[in-house]
Structures are given as structure tokens and as C-alpha cells.
Amino acid sequence: MEFEYHKFDLHSWLDVGKHALANSCVTRTSQFWMALKVWTEKPQVVNKALCSAKIQSKSNSVQECLSCVLNLYRTEHDLPKILVATTLSEEVAKLSSVLSCDTEIYVRDLIPKKLDRMTTLRDIVIFDKANTCAYFLPVCHLGKSTSQRGSQNFPYRIRFLQESNQNCILLQTPAKLSPEFQSSVDWLCTHLLTKLGKWSQDDESSGKLRHSLRLVQADEYSVLYQHLKEKHGKRLVKIWPESTDPQKFVYEDVAIATYLLLLWKQEAATKQLNKKQSFVDLGCGNGLLVYILTKEGHTGVGLDVRKRKIWSLYGPDVELKESSIVPSDRHLFPEYDWLIGNHSDELTPWIPVMAARSSYRCRYFLLPCCSHDFSRKFVRRDSKSSQYRDYLNYVKEIGGICGFNVEEDILRIPSTKRICFVALTRGHTEVEQTLVDERISAYIDGRTMAPPAPRDGRTTPTPAPRDAERSTSEELAAERHDEDPLSAVSCSRHIPVSKCLASASSGSNSGDVPVSKGLCSGCNSGDVLVSKGLCSTSNSGDVPVSKGLCSTSNSGDVPVSKGLCSTSNSGDVPVSKGLCSTSNSGDVPVSKGLCSTSNSRDVPVSQGLCSTSNSGDVPVSQSWAAEFEARGKVEPVRNCTKLNRDVVRRVVDMVGAELIRRGSDSDYSQLDDGRCWNRGGSLPIQQVAHMLEASTLQQLKRECGGLQTLLKNHRNIFTVRESAVKFTDNLDSSHTGSSAKKRKCNNNAICDAALLYKTKLCWFHDKHPQGCPLMADKCNFAHGQNELRIRIFK
């Protein structure tokens, strides 16, 4: 489309819209410019028909800006648009005579969501800071011209006016604007001016300019998303067999798949990969993401603890497996390129670890949701930020510990948890992988063994890795420097015992044995070095015991280090960094593991948990954190419907009574039968929480949504809106036969309202001082036991 600038007078502007700013707010020009910057760089937050704005250039010179426009069209080999741009150059040159020296000029492309129906608009934005106004000058449509909402095919100006009694924002257009543009002018006045006014008065909103889809091209995203939505989304919405909302879950996974496909396409081009990336989706849920990625040519598998109904509809080429995932050597994926964690809950902190240990070339994509630590619920470390932001910082920190260069991005999905992490590269060489793995182990040990972080608002420091490389001579030198002169035992040989906790001696220790900072509760005979550990029973033979706990006998040349040996260990058995709670006989190296029963023959046990006997040449590798609890196969019901009935009744009665008490004279209404009925006041949810007992609050915290879910479950009594509860606004429609005759049940089936009629007692009839506002024949709930019916299930 050619814009005939000779029809517009860019020197004469008319006021067509005005937004007055509140007198109580002091708006600075810096806030006004921040608000305009949001509209310039992120117009999609106002105009929902747009996908994004692509900034082609940014400069302080009009000539540089116009040169950029001409160069773009020369690159695109578009002669007609070059002529249009040339005409624009002449008009802008005239306009530049009234511009101040302090200018900021953008060339941007406004990319629509639906490129099949709308076209990209290229325009020039000029911030004239000295005159506190901004010009928006369209260049042309990049494609066939169409009529589209919010497409400003005319020049307009936005001006900040500081008056003596009130500040305001003005929308101005050139004089004698054609009537064909009136609908667009009205849209700007209704939508844009309101948003600019809000942002100009809100430091927090206007100051946060966070861009989504930073790692992919927004225009490519828009095209691919629409393609996948048409190809997969609409059909899946129609056949969706799950109880969840298909409009949300289907299109959310379509958006995530779009993002990953573009990310992988860019990676393949950068690294010159000759085949498409493979993936594993850990905790894949409904498996829709695996389905889309597989159909688009990527090999992958989805793992989840329980099968979903929709899995059977995907077809045999989509690989989905019902499997419990425990972070361990058994769940490593060296043959795959990417690990995906899409709302992976308790696996979220483990996915960077699993990616790091799977192979050096393994990468990961992570979309955190619920806050989980390695072996428990995440405990906030910094109260100065939100709990969500604090958890995101923690997850990103884990990626850094695992050696990844972690990128943060914001997805465009229908969810409040939209921030994702992408680990494309490593910050170390493959040779250094062993050192990184030791750092990971030390970090996990610190998080799983340490008590929860304090809730005093201070940031809990990350536990420092234990010094695993310190030599025996260095330890001895330090121990001699620290020796405690108080020794409760004696020894007949020169056996240094240091840095053990030695407060009592229940057995003998004979010889010149310096004992410092340790506890030796049993005998220690022979050339036995005990350091940084607790030796509670006998230790005979040339047995160095360091950094460990040996609670029973240890005979033979058995070095025990950094571990816990709670029973006998005979033979040449090195035990390191592990816990051996029963016998271990034979040449059995045990390292970084927990062995709770016998282990015989040549059985290496590493980095794992051995809970039963292990005989034969069998490598054992189990959970990297003994306290980790995988999700159960049966999904627990946590929507407050399984709470104790007495607890629910007590909460409902207490909230109802408080709402009645808060009712003022203005809250009374005249009923048809002449009664004055108290509609009650409003009560903040936070105050409701303060009214509850601690034990009740703990029960509610274990439910999804907690207190609000419980109150929303009683929609016939309460309405929860804007973090406050009050009696329902729709008493008439919710109690009478005029309400919907059918509604969806939890299993997506349709329930007939007639089956529910008079099957529950009316709370207002029983508890409200003025009774139910409806007569018994008009209320769907029973007014007394004599009206109560037995519910019939079909």
C-alpha cells in the first residue's frame, strides 16, 4: 500500500483524544518516555492482534533512519516501496526542521499474529524528547494491504502536556484526516491512551520492559504457531478426552513446541547439524508436546509415572512410556540430545544434573512451575523477591553449577508461569567433566543434608564443596596445629587421632595417642589413623579411617574415608564417600553410596543406594539423594473435596458468620416477601487465614489453591474475587431453576441439574439470620430435612 504523504500536513496537528492523569500522581517525563517505549517495542501488550515488533534500526539521526528504510527495500528488491520511501524522505525532511536535537528514532515492523489475514506494517517512530512528543509515521505494508484492527495507516502524534492544574496525554492526527481512518483513531483513544496513562503513573509497570521470545525470531514464531495450531491444535481440542481444559493445555503445548522447533532450527544452522535433534520429555503428562515434536520429525520419548487417556489416540509412532523417574545412574540418556522439563515438578532441579551426567553434548529446556528442591519442597532463600523469582534464581544457579551457560526467556503461553531456561552450551571443556561432576555431588550433598534455609529474609549461602582433594599430610599438619591437650584415652602406639569428636571413651585406646576434637567410643589398636570422623567401636589393623563414621568393627587393610560404616567390614574393602550399614566382605569398593545390607564378591557400588543384598558382578547405582521421593502412580486429589467434613463445615460457617457481621445498612435489600435481607460485607482472604487455627491452615496448604479453592467449591454461597470473599452475587440464578440445566462434571461428562435438585441442605436457610432469600419452591437446595432428596447417580 502506498501512503500518499502529500495528503497529510505534518506541521498541523489536531487534538483527537485526551487522557487526564490523576492529580494525586506526579508524572515525570521519564515515566512518559518509558510508557512510549513499551508501546514502541512491545505493542502486542495493547494490540492483541500483533505478535511482536521487530526493531530494524535505532538511531539519533533522521537521515540514518531513512537510509535504513531504503536499504531494507533494496535488500528486498522492492522498487515500488523504494519510491514510497523516497516520497516519505521528503516529508520527513520537512518535519525534521521542527524536531529538536534530542531525538531517538526507530524503524520497526509490526508483525501480526495471523499473517494469512493481516500484513506486516513498517513504520518510523520519532521520540522528540525536548518537545515531549512522539511521531508514528507508517511507511508501507509488507504484503497485500488488508483492513485490520489497530493498523494505523496514517501518521499520528502522542504528546505529554504539563498544565498548571493537571497533566495529560494527547493523541493528535494531521489536519483534515480522511473519515476512513476514524475507526483506527477511536481504537487509539480507547485502548492506547488508557494504557499510556496507566504506565505513566506507575513506576513499577513502566520500568519493567521484559521481552518475550528473545531466543527465537518473533515473525517466524507467529507463522509456525499458526501452522501448528491449524495442523494439530483444532483437531485435538475436539477429541480431548481428559478432564482438563483443552483450550489451555492444547494451545499451551502448541506454543511450547513452536518455540522448541525454532530453537532447534537455529541450533542446527549454527552447529551445522546433519540430522534433527532427539529429545526426552521427563514428566510428559498428557504427552501432547511429545506428539507434536515427533510429528514434526524429531525422534523422542516421553516418560511419566502414569498413563493418560489421550496417549492411545496419538498412534504407534509416538513413543510414550509409563515409568517412575528416580534421579540416578539408571535414568541417564546419553543417546539423546535434549532433556525437556515442562512443569516437571519434583524433577525440575534434577534435570540440569541429569543432562550434565548423561553426556557432554546433552542440553536441556526447563519450564519451572511448582517449587521443589532436590529432596523436599523448596524453602525460600531471599524474601526480598517473590517466591517464584527466588525459585527461578535457584534453578538457574543449579544449571550454572552443572556447567551450563543458561539462558532465560519468556514464553507466550496462557499461564502465569511463563519463564523458561535454555541450556545450549557448556562453560567448560569435556576434559573438565569429572571436576564438574564432583562439584555437582558436593552441591547436592549440601542441599540434601543441610537444614532448610532460615525465613529471616537473608539469602542462604550455597554450601561450599567439601575438600575432597586434601592430602593426608596436609590433614596431619593441620591437625597437629589444632591438637587439643585434653585427652580422655591412652594408646600404646603412635596413633594420631584428630578432628574426631572425642568426649568420652567406652573402650580402650592405648599408646601415645593425641586425641583432639573427636569422640572415640571404642577401642582403636594398631596403626590406625582416625581423622575428621567418629569411630564408635573397634578398629583393628592398618586401617586409616578419615572423614567418616565407623560404628562397628573394621578389620584388615580397610581404608574408610568420607563414609559411614555401621557394621563389620572385612577384607581389602575401600569404603569412601558412602554409608555401609551392614557387612561387606570381599574386594568390594564402595564409593559415594549407601549400602544398607550385605554386599559380597567383587561388586563395585558407586554413587548409589544399595538397600538389599547384592551378590555377583553387578554394578549397583541408585538414587543420587536417598531422601528423594518420586511421584506416586495414583494422582492424589487435592481440590479440598477430600478434607474432613467437619473442617470444611467449620470454615464455611465461620466465614459466613463474619460476612453477616460485616454487613452494613447499605448491604440490606428488600425481598419480594417484604423481608429485609442482609447481603453481608466483604472479607479479604488474608484476614480469613488469620482467623483459622494453625492445624487447619496446614491442611489447606496441602491442597491446590488452599483456602480459595475451598471457598470456590461453595459457589452457591460465596464469590471469590480480587483476593476477597463475599456472598454470591447471583443468589437468584444459582438457587433457581433458571440456572443452567446441565453442567460439566469433573470427568468431563454432562450432569443433569435435575439429579442435584434438593440433594443438599440450603446453607442460608440454616445459618443466615433472615434465612434464605428465596422461597422453598424456588430454591434448588433443601429447606430442612423434610425436603432433602437422595442423589441418584447415572
N, C-alpha and C positions, 0 to 999 in steps of 0.2 A: 504494500500500500504506500502510495506517495503522499507525504504530508506537505500540503501547499502552504508554506510558511508566509507567503505574501498575503494570505488572508488574515493572518494574526498580527496584531500590533503588540510587539513585546515590550513597548515602552509605556503602554497604557493598560493598567490593571484595575479590575473591578472586584470589590468585596462580594463574594457569593456565599460565604459561610463564616461563622464566628463561634468560637468556644471560649467562654469566660472561665478563668481559673479561680478557684476558691480563694476568698480573701484571707483565710487562715493559713494558706500555704504561701511561702515565699519561694517563687520560682526563679532560679538563676538561669542565665542564658546557657550555661554549660549543660544544664539539665535538658533544655530545649534541643540543643545540638545532639545530645545523647539519644533523645527520643527520635529525632530525624534520622540518626544513624541506624537505629533499629529498622525503621521503615525503608531505608535505602538498602541495607544489607540483608534484612530478613523480612521482606514484605509478606511472606506466607503466613506470618502470625496474625495479620489483619485480613489479607485476601486469601481465603481458603481455597480459591481456585488455582492458586500458584503453588508450584513445588518449591521453588527457590529463586534466588537472584544470583547470577554469575557475574562477578565483577571483572570486567575485561581490562580496565585500567583505572589508575588513580593518580592524579597529578594536581599541581597548583597553577597550571597554565592552560588557558583556553586553546591555544594553538597546539599544544601537545595532545590535548583531548581530541581535537578534530583530526589531527594526523592519525591518531589511533583508530578512529572510526573509519577513515579512508583506507588505512592499511588492512583492517579487518575485511572490508568488502573486496579489496584487491586480492587478498588471500582466498576469499570465497568466489572470486571471478564473477562478481555480480555487478555488471555495468549499470543497470537502472538504479541500483541503490547507491552507487558511487555518485551518480548525478544528483540524487536526492540529498546525499550528504554534502555535496558541493553547495547546493542551494542553502542547506542548513548552515553551512560555514559562513555564508554571507550574512545571514540573520543573526547568528551568534556573535559575529564580529561587531555588528551594530550594538548588540546587547552588552558586549564587553566594555563598551565606553562608559556604562553606568555602574559597572561592577567595581567593588573595592579591590585593593591589592591583596587583602587577606581572603583568599578563596581556596576551596577544596572541591575538586571536580572528579566525578566518577563517570565511567561508561559501563553500563550494566545491561545484561539480558534478563528479562523477566520470563522464567520458564514455567509454563502451565503444567498442571498435573496430567491433564488429558490432552496429549499432543495430537490425537486423532481428531479432536473437535476444536482445539484452540491453537493459536500460534504464538511463538516467542516474540516478545516485543523488546526492541533495543531502544534505550533512551539515554539521555545525558542528564546528570544531576549536578547542579552547581550550588555549593554552600557559600553564600556571600555573608561572611561572619561579621563584618563591620556593620552591615545593614540589617543583620539578624533576619535574613530571609533565604529561602532555598527555591531554586528553579528546577522544574522537572520537564524536560524537553524531549518528546518522542522523536526517534529517528525514522524507524520503519518496522514493519512486521517481517520476521524472517520466515516467510512462507505465505500461503494463501490467506488473505485477510478474511477474518470472520468476526462476527459480533460476539463479544464475550464480556462477562461481568467483570467490573473493576479494571477494564482495559482502557487506560486514559489515552485516547488517540488525539489529544490536544495538549498544548502547553498549560501548566498551572504553576502557581507560586504559593508557598506557605510562609507566613510571616509571623514573627513574635513581636507583639506590640506591648510596650510598657506604658500604661497610662497612670495618671496621678492617683486614681481611686481603685483601679483594677487592671490586672494583666490579662491578656487574651491572646489566642492564636487565630489567625485569619487565613482563610482559603481564598485565593484570588485567581481569576482567569482573565485572558485578554478581552478587551472590549469587543462588543458585537460578536460574541461566541454563537455559533450556529445552534439552533434548537436540537439538532440530532445528538448533541453531546450532553443534554440535560440529565439523562438518567445516570451517566457517569459522574456528573457534578453532584447529584443528590447522594450517590453512594459515598463519595469522598466526604461530604458533610456529615453523613450519618455514621459512618464507620471509622474513617481515618482521623478526623478531628477529635472524636471522643477518645480514641486510643492515645493520640499525641498529648492530649490534655492530661490524661491519667499518668502517662510516663513522665511528663514534665514536672509533675508534682510528687513523684515517687522516686527518691534517690536509689532505693534498692532495686526497683524494677528496671529503671532506665540504665543503671550502671552495669547490669549483668547482660552482656552480649555474648551468649554462648551459641556457637554454630553447631548444627547437626550435620551428619553425613560428611565429616571433614575428610575421611579417608577414601571416599569414592566421588565420582562425578555426579552432581545432582541431576543434570539433564539426562544422563544415561540411566540413572536410578528411576526417574519418572517414566521413561519409556519401558524399561524392563518390568517395573512393578505393574503397570497397566497390562502388559503382555501376560505375566504370570497370573494376574488376577482374573483375566478372561479365560486363560487356558486351564487353570486348576481351581481357582477360588470359588467361582459361582457354582460349579458342579458339586464341590464338596460341601458348601453351605446347604444345598438342597438335600443331600443324603446323610448329613451329620447325625450319627446315632448316639452321641454322648449327651450327658445332661448339661454340659457347659454351653455357653453362648457361642454359636458358630460365627456370628458376625465379628466377635472379638478375636477368638482363638484362630480362626482360619486366616483372616487378613493380617493378624499379627505375625503368624509364621510365614505368610507370603512375603511380608516386608523384610523379615529376617533373612529369608532365603535370597531375596533380591540383593540385599546388602552383601551377603557372603559370596554370591556368584560374581558380583562386580569386583569385590576384593580379590577373589581368586583369579579373575581375569587379569587384573592389573599385576598381580604377583607373577602369573605365568609369563606375561610380557616382559617384566623386569628381569626375571631369572631365566628367561628363555626355556621354560619347561616344555617338554615334548609330549606330555600327557596331562590329563586333568587330575586335580588333587583328589586324594581319598580322605575319608573322614570317619570318625566315630562320634556319635551323639550320645553322651553319657546322661542317663536320666531323660530319655527321649519323650516320655509321656505318651501323647496321642500319636507320635511318630510322623506327624504331618511334615515337619521340616526334613526328615529323612526321605520321605516320599518325594517332595519337590526337588531336592538336590539330586536324588537318584534319577528321576525322570529327565533332569537337565544334563545328564551324562556323567555325574560324579559317582564313583564307587564308594559305598559306605555302609555302615551298620548302625542301628540304634539299639541301645540297651536300656532296659527299665525293669524294675523289680516286679511289675505286674503287667499283664497283657490288657490292652484296651479293646473295646468292641470294634472300633474302626480299623484295627490292624488287618482284619480279614478282608476288608474292601480294597486294600491297596494293590493286591496282586502278588504273585510269587517273586517278582524281580526286586521287590523292596524288602531288604533284609532287616527284620526286627526280631530281637531275642529277649526272652523273659529271663532276666538274670540279676542277682544281687551283686552289687559292685562294692568291693571292700578295697580300700587303698592298700596295695601290696604288690609284691613282685608278680603275683598271679594275674593282676589286672594292668599289665603294660601292653602297649600297642605299637611296637617298633615298625610294623609293616604299613602303618597309616601315617598320613601327612599332617592331619589336623585333628585335635580333640575339641569338641563343642560342648559347652555347658550352658544350656538355655534354661534358666530358672532351675538349676540343678541342686538347690537346697544344701543338704549336708555335704555334698561332693564339691561344692564351689571352691573352698580353699585348697582342696586336694588336686584339682585339675591342673594348675601350673606345675605341681610336683610330679604328677603322672606324666605330663608332657615332657618335663625335663629328664625324667628317668626312662622314658620309652625309647627315645633316640635323640641324637643331636639335631636331626633335621625336623623333628616334630614341633609343630606350632599349636596355638590354641586360640579359640574365641570364647569369651566368657560374658554372660549377661547375668550379673548377680541379682538376687531378689531377697529371699529370707536370709537373715544374718546368722551364719553358722561359723564356728571355729573348727579346729581340727577334730576335737572330741567332745565339744559341748556347744551350747548357744554362745554366740559372740557377746562379750561384755565390752561396753563402750570404753574407749581409751581417752577420748577427748570430748568433754561436754560442751566445748565452745562451738563445735559444729554439730549438725544434725546426726542422728543415729545412722541414717542411710549414708551420708557423706563420710562419716567415720568408718563405716564398714567398707565402703568403696576404697578409701585410702589404705585400709588393711589388706584388701585383696590385691591391690596394685603393688603393695610392698612385698607380698609373697611372690609375685611374679618377678620382681627385682632380685629377691633372694635366690630364686631358681635360675637366675642368669639371663632372663629375657629383657629385651627392650620393649616395654609395654606402652602401647598407645591407647588413649582414652577417646571415645567417640560417643555421640548421642544418636540413637536410632529414632526413626519416625514410626512408632508403633502406638496402638491405643492402650497405653499402660503408663502408670506413674513411675515405674522403674525402667527407664529407657537408656541408662548409661551402660556401655559395654566396654570391654577391654580386648584388645587385639595384640597378640604377641607374634610378630612376623619374623623377628631376628633375635639373635643371641648377642650378649655383650661380652662373650668370652670365646676362646678357641676350643675346638674339640679336645685338644690335649689337656685342657684345664677342667674337663668334665668331672674328674674324680674329686678335685678340690671343691667344686660347686656342690657335689653330692654330699660331701661331709658338712658343708655349710648348711645345706637343707636339713640334714639329720639333726644338727645342733639346734637349728631354729625350731623344728617340730618338737624336739625334746623340751625346749624351753617353754613352748606354748602349752604342751600337754601335761607337763609336770608342775608348772608354776601355778599358784592360786590365781583366781580371777583378778583382773585389774581393779584397783580401787575406784570408787564412784565419787571422787572428790574433785573432779573436773580437770585433774592433771593428766597429761599424756604419759602412759606407762611405757618406759623404755623397753626396747626389744632385748630379750635376754642375750647376753654375749655368748658366743660359742665356747664350749669347753676347750681347754688347751690340750688337744689330743696328741700333739707332736712333742710335748716337752720330754726331754730325755731323763733317764733315771739319775744321772749325775747331777743334772740341773735341779731335780727334785730334792736330792740329798743335800745339795748345797743350800737350798732354801730352807730345808728342814733343820739343818744344823744351826742356821741363823735364828730360827724360831724356837729352839728347844725350850720346853718347859722344865724347870728344875724340880717340879713336883712329880714324883713317880710313885705309883702305888704298887708296883710289882718289881720283881727281881728276875734276872736271867743269868744263866751260866755261860752264855756265849755272847759274842759281839753282834748283837742283832738290833739294828736301829729300827725303832717303831715310831713313826712320826705322823703328825697330822691325822691321827686316828682319835676318835673321841674316847678318851680313857678316863672314866670317872670311877670305875670300880674294877676289881679283878676277882672273878669267881673261880678261876683256875690259876695254875702256876705259870710264871714267866721267869725263868732262871737265867742268869748271865748278866753281863753289862748291857742292859737294855734301856736306852733312853726312850722314854715314852712321853710324847708331847701331843697335846690337843687331840687325844684319841681315847677310845674306850676299847680295852681288850678284856673280854669277859671270860675267855677260856685260855687254856694253855697254848703256848707257842714255843715249840722246840725245834732246834735245827737252824740252819742258815736261812732264816725266814725274814724277809723284808716286808713289812706291812706299812703301807703309806696311804694316806688320804682315804682310809676305809674303816670299816667296822668288822672286827673279827670276833665273833661271839663264842666260838668253840675251838676245838683243837685244830692245829695246822702243823703237820709234821713233814719233814723232808725239805729239800731245797725248793721251797715254794714261795716265790715272790707274789705277794698279794697287794695290788695297788688300786687305788680309786674304786674300791669295790667293797662289797659286804659278803663275808663268808660266814654263814651262820652255823655250819656244822663242819664235820671233818673234811680235810683235803689232804690226801696222802699221795706221794710221788712227785715227780717233777712236773708240777702243775702250775703254770703261771695263771693267775686270776687277775684280770685287770678291768677296771671300769665296769664291773658287773656285780651281780648278786648271786652267790652260790649258797643256797639254803640247806642243802643236804650233801651227802658224800660225793666226791669226785675222785675217782681213782684212775691211774694211768697217765699217760702223756696227753693230757687234755688241756689245751689252752682255752680258757674261757675269757672272753673280752666283750666289754660293752653290752653285756647281756645279763639275764636273770636265769639261773639254773636252780629250780626249786626241788628237784629230786636227783636221783643218782644219774651219773653219766660215766659210762665205762668204755674204754677203748680209745683209739686215736680219733677223738671227736672234737674238732674245732667248733666252738660255739661263739658266735660274734654278733653283736648288735641285736640280740634276740632274746626271747623269753622262752625258756624250756621248762615246763611245769611238771613233766614226768620223765620217765627213763628214756635214754637215747643210747642205743648200743650199736656197735660196729662203726665202720668208717662213714659217718654221716655228718657232712657239713651243714650246720644250721646258721643261716645268716639273715640278719635284718628281719627276723620274723618272730612269730609266736608259735611255739610248739606246745599244744595243750594236752596231747596224749603221747603214747609211746611211739617211737619211730625206729624201726629196725630195718636194716638193709641199706644199700647205697641209694638213698632217697634224699634229694635236696628239699629242704623244707623252707618255705618263705611265706609268711602270713602278714597280718596287718602291720602297717608302719606305726600305728598307735593302738595300743591294747584297749583303750577306752572308747574307740570309735564304734558307733552303733549305726549300722546300715538301716535304712527304712524298711519297715515290715511289708510283707506282701499284701496284707489287708490294710487298706487305707482307713485310718480312724476317722470317725465322724466328729467334726469339731465345729459345728454350727450352733452350739448351745442347745440342741434338741435332746442331747443325752445327759444333760445336767440333772442333778437331783431336783425332783418336782417341788419339794419344799423350798429349796434355794431360789428357784425361778419365781415361785409364788410370792416369796418374801420380798424379792427385789421389785416385782411389778407392783405389789401393794404399797410399798414404801414410796416409790416414785409417784404413783397415782395420788397418794395422800398428800405429798409435798406439792404437787401441781395444784391440787384443790386449795391447799392452804395459801398458795401464792396468788390465787385468783382475786382480782380487784373488782370494784364496782363496774368498771368498763368491760369486764370479761363475762358479765351476766347477759343472757339473751332470753327473750320471751318465746316460750314454746306455744304450739298451737292449742294445747290444752290449758293454757293460762299460767303454767309454772314458770318461775324464773330459774334458769339453769346455769350453773357455774361452769364455764368452759375451761377454767383453770389458767394458770400463768405459764411461764416458760422457765426451764431449768437447764443450765449448762451441764453437759456431760461430765465435765471435770468435777463439778460440785456433787453430782450423783456418786462419782467414785469415792469422794471424801466421806460420803455418808455410809458406805459399805464397810463391813468388817474385813480385816486383813485376809482371813481364810477364804471369804467369798471372792475377793479380788484375785487371789491366787488361782482359784478355779476358773475365773473368767479369762485370765491371761493365757490359759492353756487352750482357749477356744479361738478360732479365726474371727477376728473382729471384736471379740470380747463383749464388753457391756453394750456397745452399739448394736451388735448382732442380736443380742438377747432382746433389746427393746424393739428392734425392727421386726423380729419374729412375731411381735404382738401389734401388728399394724392396724388391727381393729380397735386398738386402744391408743397407741402413740404414733406420733410423727417425729422422725429424727431428721433435722435439717440444720446445716451450718453449726455443727457441734453443740446443738441444744435439742432438748426433747420437750414436747407438749402434747396435749390430747390431739387426736387425729382431726384434721380439718374437714374430713369427708365422712362425718358421722352418719349422715343420711344415706349416702351411696354405699358405704361399707356395711351398713346394717340392713338395708332393704333389698327386696327382690329386684330392684333396678340395677343392681351391680351386675357385673359380667356373669353370665350363667355358667361359663366354663373357664377354667384357668389351667395353666400348666403345672403339673406336679413335679417333684424333684427328679423323677425318671423320664421327664420329657413327655409323659403321657398326658392326656387331657382328662381332668377331673370334672365331673358334673357337680355343679353347686348344689343341686337338689339333694345329693348324698350327704352334704355337710350341714344341711339346714337343721337348726336346733340340736346339734350334737355336742355343743359346748355351752357352758353357762355364761351369761352376759355379765361381764365384769362391772359395768356401770350400774346394772340393776342391783348387784350385790354390795358394791363398795361405795358408790357415789352417794353423797347425802341427799341429792334430789333424784336419785335413781337414773334409769336410762332415759335419754331424751326422746326415745321412740316408744310407741305403744307396742304391746307384746305381739300383735299380729303383723307389725311392720318390721320387726327386728329378727334378723337371722339367727340370733342367739337365744338360748332358753332363759326365760324369766322365771326361775325357780325349778326345783327338781321335777315338778309335775309335768313340765314341758319338755324335759330332756329326752332325746331320742338316742337310740343306739346307732352308731355309724356302721353303714354297710359298705364293705369293700368289694369292688368288682375285680 
